[in-house]
Amino acid sequence: MADGFCSPLDITQIEKNFAAIDPAMTAAEAAVEANRCLYCYDAPCIHACPTQIDVPTFIKKIATGNLTGSARTIFDANPIGATCARVCPVEVLCEGACVEKTLLQKPIEIGRLQRYATDDAIKNGKQLFTAAEANGKSVGIIGSGPAGLSCAMYLARLGYAVTIYDKNEKPGGLNTYGMAEYKMTQAESLAEIAQIEGLGVQFRTSTVVVKEIQQPDQSRGGAENEAESNVRKSTPVSIRELRETHDAIFLASGLGKTNRLNIEGEELKGVIDALAFIEQVKTRDWKAVPLGRNVVVIGAGNTAIDAVTQAKRLGAERVTLVYRRTEKDAPAYEYEMDLAKKDGIEFLWQTVPTAIGGHGCVMSLRVKGPGGGEYKIPCDLLIRAIGQRKTWDFFTEVCEVAIDEKGRVIVNELMQTSDPQIFAGGDCVNGGAEAVDAAQMGKRAAAGIHFQLFGKRVEFAGMVSKQ
């Protein structure tokens, strides 16, 4: 059953299974790898990075022993450079564009070198930037994920008083709650956030932004549902208060809950969302993580791969990925898919879920296979990973900004919404992309806000060729 931990693995083995996929470099390894870099003119690795990090420069500084300078180069262009060093699809970005790869050698290990430099700065408490003298303006940021954190750092460096509002207990958004444990731990995410907090950025966590603050109805009785309980645990703040408190607002709330399957049996116990499963894993309270012996994950994006690999590494006997299209249509990156294959995940392509069976708890998944025939798959934990819903109501009714036909917030070249006071960036604008893309949008929004409030254009590292 999926109502408890049923792994045959002991805690020590689980911790080994969740160790970082790519271990940290030693000083000797970093020196050798850094000296392989050709320091190309018009380096393609820079242009392949959405935040335009000056890759050759940060690598050259590692080669000369200047780790602080290297970390500064990275964080100057990407405030979540330590996160991206762990979770970016470097194979299709900077490393994929590396000249060394075209010379029939392996590309420079840019991601691991970036982690080497940024980890050194964070572990040694190096505050690489300082807040500018206060300029008298205040900005409120809704959401503390990659876009919100990025925007906050650049605004603080421009002298703004910045407050970030987030519904979760801890800041960081998907960096803290949604990344596979073997890619990045919560502790690593929070340590990077401390750099931004060191600039004077204020965090108001467990805070939900609402249209109006409703008085509790004392007349109601009975048990609350889970959604109502979660809302009551958070402190509400009205959008009107944010408008009155701040000169500008940056909307970086990301996406909503996982899409539903809309099939029979979806309300059974043991049917959960992939992000909720990953979040429970990240608590590292292994005995509390729900796990079945036969786990089925529906979807084939990167989040689906995170779910299947983590379920397997927790000790599930059989883990199956079900996807309605072919393998070549799967949204997950190739390196993610390879990881799942190495972990022994079973794949069912061109297979469509039709119903979930069980009595109280999920026991099976009925599917229609490539030939059209239906059959059952044993299943005592079913994980949905079929994309996230857009929070249409929040955008249109609470923030009162325009969205497009796909539910994405519409912005102009300044990252400004239909409301001149509200700017937006990250997944709520692009519909869901990489953390590094959100970081770049946060950077552009900071520049847009500064132009709107002071009429001055500012270009941060890595903006020139992207705007």
C-alpha positions as CSV (number, residue, x, y, z in Angstrom):
1,M,0.0,0.0,0.0
2,A,1.1,3.6,-0.5
3,D,0.3,4.8,3.0
4,G,3.8,4.2,4.4
5,F,7.4,3.4,3.8
6,C,7.8,-0.1,2.5
7,S,11.3,-0.1,1.1
8,P,13.5,-3.1,1.6
9,L,16.5,-0.8,1.7
10,D,18.1,0.5,4.9
11,I,18.6,4.2,5.5
12,T,22.3,4.0,4.9
13,Q,21.8,2.5,1.4
14,I,19.1,5.1,0.6
15,E,21.5,7.9,1.5
16,K,24.1,6.4,-0.8
17,N,21.5,6.1,-3.6
18,F,20.7,9.8,-3.2
19,A,24.3,11.1,-3.2
20,A,25.1,13.6,-5.9
21,I,25.2,12.1,-9.4
22,D,28.3,14.2,-10.3
23,P,30.5,14.5,-7.2
24,A,32.3,17.7,-6.4
25,M,35.7,18.2,-8.0
26,T,38.9,18.1,-6.0
27,A,41.3,21.0,-6.4
28,A,43.6,18.9,-8.6
29,E,40.7,17.8,-10.8
30,A,39.5,21.4,-11.2
31,A,43.0,22.6,-12.1
32,V,43.5,20.0,-14.8
33,E,40.0,20.5,-16.3
34,A,40.3,24.3,-16.2
35,N,43.5,24.3,-18.1
36,R,41.9,22.4,-20.9
37,C,39.8,25.5,-21.8
38,L,41.0,27.2,-25.0
39,Y,39.6,30.6,-23.9
40,C,37.9,31.0,-27.2
41,Y,37.2,34.3,-28.9
42,D,33.5,34.8,-29.1
43,A,33.1,31.6,-27.1
44,P,30.0,29.6,-28.1
45,C,29.5,28.4,-24.5
46,I,28.7,32.0,-23.5
47,H,26.0,32.3,-26.1
48,A,24.5,28.9,-25.3
49,C,23.9,30.0,-21.7
50,P,20.6,31.8,-21.2
51,T,22.2,34.0,-18.6
52,Q,25.3,34.6,-20.7
53,I,27.9,33.7,-18.0
54,D,31.4,34.5,-19.2
55,V,32.4,30.9,-19.1
56,P,36.0,31.2,-20.3
57,T,36.7,34.0,-17.8
58,F,35.4,32.1,-14.8
59,I,37.3,28.9,-15.9
60,K,40.6,30.9,-16.4
61,K,40.2,32.3,-12.9
62,I,39.9,28.8,-11.6
63,A,43.1,27.8,-13.5
64,T,45.0,30.7,-11.8
65,G,43.6,29.9,-8.3
66,N,41.3,32.9,-8.1
67,L,38.2,31.1,-6.9
68,T,36.6,34.2,-5.5
69,G,36.9,36.0,-8.8
70,S,35.6,33.0,-10.6
71,A,32.5,32.8,-8.3
72,R,31.9,36.5,-8.7
73,T,31.9,36.2,-12.5
74,I,29.3,33.4,-12.3
75,F,27.0,35.0,-9.8
76,D,27.3,38.4,-11.5
77,A,25.5,36.9,-14.5
78,N,23.4,34.3,-12.7
79,P,22.4,34.8,-9.0
80,I,21.5,31.1,-8.8
81,G,24.8,29.9,-10.4
82,A,25.3,27.2,-7.7
83,T,21.9,25.7,-8.5
84,C,22.4,25.8,-12.2
85,A,25.7,24.1,-11.8
86,R,23.8,21.1,-10.5
87,V,20.5,21.1,-12.4
88,C,21.1,22.8,-15.8
89,P,21.0,20.6,-18.9
90,V,24.6,21.5,-19.6
91,E,24.8,18.8,-22.3
92,V,22.5,20.8,-24.5
93,L,23.6,24.3,-23.4
94,C,27.2,25.4,-22.5
95,E,28.9,22.0,-22.8
96,G,26.9,21.1,-25.9
97,A,28.4,24.2,-27.6
98,C,31.9,23.7,-26.3
99,V,34.6,23.9,-29.0
100,E,36.5,21.0,-27.5
101,K,33.5,18.8,-28.3
102,T,33.7,19.8,-32.0
103,L,37.4,18.8,-31.9
104,L,36.4,15.2,-31.2
105,Q,37.3,15.5,-27.5
106,K,34.9,15.5,-24.6
107,P,33.7,19.0,-23.8
108,I,35.0,21.0,-20.8
109,E,33.1,20.0,-17.7
110,I,31.7,23.5,-17.3
111,G,28.9,22.5,-14.9
112,R,31.3,20.8,-12.4
113,L,33.8,23.7,-12.7
114,Q,31.0,26.1,-12.0
115,R,29.9,24.1,-9.0
116,Y,33.6,24.0,-7.7
117,A,33.8,27.8,-7.8
118,T,30.4,28.7,-6.4
119,D,30.6,26.1,-3.6
120,D,33.9,27.5,-2.5
121,A,32.3,31.0,-2.1
122,I,29.2,29.7,-0.3
123,K,31.0,27.3,2.0
124,N,33.4,30.0,3.0
125,G,30.8,32.7,3.5
126,K,32.1,35.1,0.9
127,Q,29.7,37.9,0.3
128,L,30.5,38.7,-3.3
129,F,28.3,41.7,-3.7
130,T,26.9,44.6,-1.6
131,A,23.7,46.5,-1.7
132,A,23.8,49.9,-3.1
133,E,22.9,53.0,-1.1
134,A,19.1,53.1,-0.6
135,N,17.4,54.8,-3.6
136,G,14.1,55.3,-1.7
137,K,12.1,52.8,-3.8
138,S,10.6,49.5,-2.7
139,V,9.7,46.3,-4.7
140,G,7.6,43.4,-3.7
141,I,8.3,40.0,-5.3
142,I,5.7,37.2,-5.3
143,G,7.5,33.9,-5.4
144,S,11.0,33.0,-4.2
145,G,12.0,30.6,-7.0
146,P,14.7,31.3,-9.6
147,A,13.1,34.3,-11.2
148,G,12.2,36.0,-7.9
149,L,15.7,35.4,-6.4
150,S,17.4,36.7,-9.5
151,C,15.3,39.8,-9.7
152,A,15.8,40.5,-5.9
153,M,19.6,40.3,-6.1
154,Y,19.9,42.8,-9.0
155,L,17.4,45.2,-7.4
156,A,19.2,45.1,-4.1
157,R,22.5,45.9,-5.9
158,L,20.6,48.9,-7.3
159,G,19.6,50.2,-3.9
160,Y,16.0,49.0,-3.7
161,A,14.3,47.7,-0.6
162,V,13.1,44.3,-1.6
163,T,10.6,41.9,0.1
164,I,9.9,38.5,-1.3
165,Y,6.5,36.8,-0.4
166,D,6.3,33.0,-0.7
167,K,3.6,30.6,0.3
168,N,6.1,27.9,1.4
169,E,7.8,27.6,4.8
170,K,11.2,27.8,3.2
171,P,12.3,30.1,0.3
172,G,13.6,28.8,-3.1
173,G,10.5,27.5,-4.9
174,L,11.3,24.5,-7.0
175,N,15.0,24.9,-6.2
176,T,14.2,24.0,-2.6
177,Y,11.2,21.7,-3.1
178,G,11.1,20.3,-6.6
179,M,14.6,19.2,-7.6
180,A,15.6,15.5,-7.3
181,E,17.5,14.9,-4.2
182,Y,20.5,13.5,-6.0
183,K,20.8,16.7,-8.0
184,M,20.5,19.2,-5.2
185,T,19.5,19.1,-1.5
186,Q,17.4,21.6,0.3
187,A,20.5,22.6,2.3
188,E,22.4,23.5,-0.8
189,S,19.5,25.6,-2.1
190,L,19.1,27.5,1.1
191,A,22.8,28.2,1.4
192,E,22.8,29.9,-2.0
193,I,19.7,31.9,-0.9
194,A,21.7,33.2,2.1
195,Q,23.9,35.1,-0.3
196,I,20.9,37.0,-1.6
197,E,19.5,37.5,1.9
198,G,22.9,39.0,2.8
199,L,22.2,41.9,0.5
200,G,19.3,42.9,2.8
201,V,16.5,41.2,0.9
202,Q,13.6,40.4,3.2
203,F,11.7,37.1,3.0
204,R,8.1,36.7,4.2
205,T,7.5,32.9,3.9
206,S,4.3,31.1,4.7
207,T,2.6,34.0,3.2
208,V,-0.1,33.8,0.5
209,V,-1.1,36.7,-1.7
210,V,-4.9,37.1,-2.0
211,K,-7.3,39.5,-3.5
212,E,-9.0,40.4,-0.2
213,I,-8.3,39.1,3.3
214,Q,-11.4,37.2,4.4
215,Q,-12.4,37.1,8.1
216,P,-12.6,33.5,9.3
217,D,-16.1,32.0,9.5
218,Q,-16.5,31.0,13.1
219,S,-19.8,29.4,12.4
220,R,-18.3,26.6,10.3
221,G,-17.9,23.2,11.8
222,G,-16.5,19.9,10.8
223,A,-13.1,18.9,9.4
224,E,-11.3,21.1,6.9
225,N,-10.0,19.6,3.6
226,E,-6.3,19.7,3.0
227,A,-6.4,22.8,0.7
228,E,-8.3,24.8,3.3
229,S,-5.9,23.6,6.1
230,N,-2.9,24.7,4.1
231,V,-4.3,28.1,3.4
232,R,-5.0,28.6,7.1
233,K,-1.4,27.8,7.9
234,S,-0.2,30.7,5.7
235,T,-0.5,34.3,6.6
236,P,-2.6,36.1,3.9
237,V,-1.5,39.5,2.5
238,S,-3.8,41.4,0.0
239,I,-2.6,42.5,-3.4
240,R,-3.8,45.9,-2.4
241,E,-1.4,46.0,0.5
242,L,1.5,45.1,-1.8
243,R,0.4,47.8,-4.2
244,E,0.4,50.4,-1.4
245,T,3.6,49.2,0.2
246,H,5.8,48.9,-2.9
247,D,6.5,51.0,-5.9
248,A,6.6,48.0,-8.2
249,I,5.6,44.3,-7.9
250,F,7.4,41.4,-9.7
251,L,5.2,38.4,-10.3
252,A,7.4,35.2,-10.1
253,S,4.8,32.7,-8.8
254,G,5.6,29.9,-11.3
255,L,3.0,27.4,-12.2
256,G,0.3,25.6,-10.2
257,K,-0.6,22.1,-9.3
258,T,0.0,19.1,-11.5
259,N,-2.6,18.5,-14.2
260,R,-5.2,15.8,-13.6
261,L,-5.7,12.6,-15.6
262,N,-9.5,12.9,-15.5
263,I,-10.0,9.2,-15.4
264,E,-12.0,6.9,-13.1
265,G,-10.4,6.2,-9.8
266,E,-8.2,9.3,-9.6
267,E,-9.5,10.1,-6.1
268,L,-8.2,6.8,-4.6
269,K,-5.6,6.9,-1.9
270,G,-2.1,6.4,-3.4
271,V,-2.6,8.7,-6.4
272,I,-0.3,11.6,-5.9
273,D,1.5,14.4,-7.9
274,A,5.1,14.1,-8.9
275,L,6.1,17.4,-7.3
276,A,4.4,16.4,-4.0
277,F,6.3,13.1,-4.1
278,I,9.6,14.9,-4.8
279,E,8.9,17.4,-2.0
280,Q,8.3,14.6,0.5
281,V,11.6,13.0,-0.6
282,K,13.4,16.3,0.0
283,T,12.4,16.3,3.6
284,R,14.8,13.4,4.0
285,D,12.4,11.8,6.5
286,W,12.7,8.5,4.6
287,K,10.3,6.6,6.8
288,A,7.5,9.1,6.1
289,V,7.9,9.1,2.3
290,P,5.0,7.2,0.6
291,L,6.2,4.3,-1.5
292,G,4.6,1.3,-3.1
293,R,6.3,-1.9,-4.3
294,N,4.8,-1.4,-7.7
295,V,5.1,2.3,-8.7
296,V,3.7,3.8,-11.9
297,V,4.6,7.3,-13.1
298,I,2.5,8.8,-15.9
299,G,4.4,11.3,-18.1
300,A,7.8,11.5,-19.7
301,G,9.2,15.0,-18.9
302,N,12.1,15.7,-16.7
303,T,9.9,15.7,-13.6
304,A,8.6,12.3,-14.5
305,I,12.1,11.0,-14.7
306,D,13.0,12.5,-11.3
307,A,10.0,10.7,-9.9
308,V,10.7,7.3,-11.3
309,T,14.4,7.4,-10.5
310,Q,13.8,8.5,-6.9
311,A,11.1,5.8,-6.4
312,K,13.6,3.2,-7.6
313,R,16.4,4.5,-5.4
314,L,14.1,4.4,-2.4
315,G,13.7,0.7,-3.0
316,A,10.5,0.2,-5.0
317,E,10.6,-3.3,-6.5
318,R,9.1,-2.3,-9.9
319,V,8.9,1.2,-11.3
320,T,7.1,1.8,-14.7
321,L,6.9,4.9,-16.7
322,V,3.8,5.2,-18.9
323,Y,3.6,7.7,-21.8
324,R,1.0,8.1,-24.4
325,R,3.4,9.0,-27.2
326,T,6.6,7.4,-28.6
327,E,10.0,7.6,-26.9
328,K,11.3,10.1,-29.4
329,D,8.4,12.4,-28.4
330,A,9.3,12.3,-24.7
331,P,10.0,15.9,-23.4
332,A,12.8,14.6,-21.1
333,Y,16.4,15.3,-22.0
334,E,18.4,12.4,-23.3
335,Y,20.7,12.3,-20.3
336,E,17.7,12.2,-18.0
337,M,16.3,9.2,-19.9
338,D,19.6,7.4,-19.9
339,L,19.7,7.8,-16.1
340,A,16.3,6.2,-15.8
341,K,17.3,3.3,-18.1
342,K,20.4,2.7,-15.9
343,D,18.2,2.6,-12.9
344,G,16.2,-0.3,-14.4
345,I,12.9,1.6,-15.0
346,E,10.4,-0.1,-17.3
347,F,9.0,2.0,-20.1
348,L,5.5,1.6,-21.8
349,W,5.4,3.9,-24.8
350,Q,2.2,4.7,-26.8
351,T,0.2,3.6,-23.8
352,V,-2.8,5.6,-22.5
353,P,-4.2,5.3,-18.9
354,T,-8.0,4.6,-19.0
355,A,-8.9,3.9,-15.4
356,I,-7.4,3.4,-11.9
357,G,-8.6,0.4,-10.0
358,G,-8.7,-0.3,-6.3
359,H,-10.8,-0.4,-3.1
360,G,-10.0,2.6,-1.0
361,C,-6.4,2.5,-2.2
362,V,-5.0,2.2,-5.7
363,M,-4.3,-1.4,-6.8
364,S,-3.9,-1.2,-10.5
365,L,-3.9,1.0,-13.6
366,R,-5.8,0.0,-16.7
367,V,-4.2,1.1,-19.9
368,K,-4.7,0.9,-23.6
369,G,-1.6,-0.3,-25.4
370,P,-0.2,0.5,-28.9
371,G,-2.4,-2.1,-30.5
372,G,-5.5,-0.8,-28.9
373,G,-6.0,-3.7,-26.4
374,E,-6.6,-2.9,-22.7
375,Y,-4.8,-4.5,-19.8
376,K,-4.0,-3.9,-16.1
377,I,-0.7,-3.0,-14.5
378,P,-0.2,-3.8,-10.8
379,C,0.2,-0.5,-9.0
380,D,0.1,0.6,-5.4
381,L,1.5,4.1,-5.9
382,L,0.5,6.1,-9.0
383,I,2.4,9.4,-9.6
384,R,1.0,12.0,-12.0
385,A,3.7,13.9,-13.9
386,I,1.8,15.4,-16.9
387,G,2.7,19.0,-16.5
388,Q,1.5,21.8,-14.3
389,R,-1.6,23.9,-14.5
390,K,-1.5,27.7,-15.1
391,T,-2.9,29.6,-12.1
392,W,-5.3,31.6,-14.3
393,D,-7.4,32.8,-11.5
394,F,-4.5,34.2,-9.5
395,F,-3.2,36.1,-12.6
396,T,-6.5,37.5,-13.7
397,E,-8.5,37.9,-10.6
398,V,-5.9,38.6,-7.9
399,C,-3.2,40.4,-9.8
400,E,-5.6,41.5,-12.5
401,V,-3.1,41.2,-15.4
402,A,-3.6,40.0,-18.9
403,I,-2.8,36.4,-20.0
404,D,-2.6,34.8,-23.4
405,E,-4.7,31.9,-24.7
406,K,-2.3,29.4,-23.0
407,G,-2.7,31.0,-19.6
408,R,0.7,32.7,-19.6
409,V,1.2,36.2,-18.3
410,I,1.7,38.7,-21.1
411,V,4.8,41.0,-20.8
412,N,6.5,43.6,-22.9
413,E,10.2,44.1,-23.5
414,L,10.6,45.5,-20.0
415,M,8.9,42.4,-18.5
416,Q,6.0,44.7,-17.7
417,T,2.5,43.3,-17.6
418,S,-0.7,45.0,-18.7
419,D,-0.6,46.7,-15.3
420,P,2.3,49.2,-15.3
421,Q,3.0,48.5,-11.6
422,I,3.4,44.8,-12.1
423,F,6.2,43.0,-13.9
424,A,6.5,39.2,-14.4
425,G,8.9,36.5,-15.3
426,G,9.8,32.8,-15.0
427,D,7.4,29.9,-15.6
428,C,4.3,32.1,-15.3
429,V,5.5,33.9,-18.4
430,N,7.2,31.2,-20.5
431,G,4.9,28.4,-19.5
432,G,7.6,26.3,-17.9
433,A,11.4,26.2,-18.7
434,E,14.7,25.7,-17.0
435,A,15.8,27.4,-13.8
436,V,18.5,29.3,-15.8
437,D,15.8,30.7,-18.1
438,A,13.9,32.0,-15.1
439,A,17.0,33.6,-13.7
440,Q,17.6,35.5,-16.9
441,M,14.0,36.8,-16.9
442,G,14.4,37.9,-13.3
443,K,17.5,39.9,-14.4
444,R,15.6,41.5,-17.3
445,A,12.7,42.4,-15.0
446,A,15.1,44.1,-12.5
447,A,16.4,46.3,-15.4
448,G,12.8,46.9,-16.6
449,I,11.7,48.0,-13.1
450,H,14.6,50.4,-12.8
451,F,13.9,51.9,-16.1
452,Q,10.2,52.3,-15.3
453,L,10.9,54.0,-11.9
454,F,14.0,56.1,-12.7
455,G,14.1,56.3,-16.5
456,K,17.6,54.9,-16.5
457,R,18.7,51.9,-18.6
458,V,21.0,49.5,-16.8
459,E,22.7,46.4,-18.3
460,F,23.8,43.6,-16.0
461,A,26.3,40.9,-16.9
462,G,24.9,38.8,-19.7
463,M,22.2,41.1,-21.0
464,V,23.6,42.8,-24.0
465,S,23.1,40.1,-26.7
466,K,19.8,38.9,-25.2
467,Q,17.8,42.1,-25.3
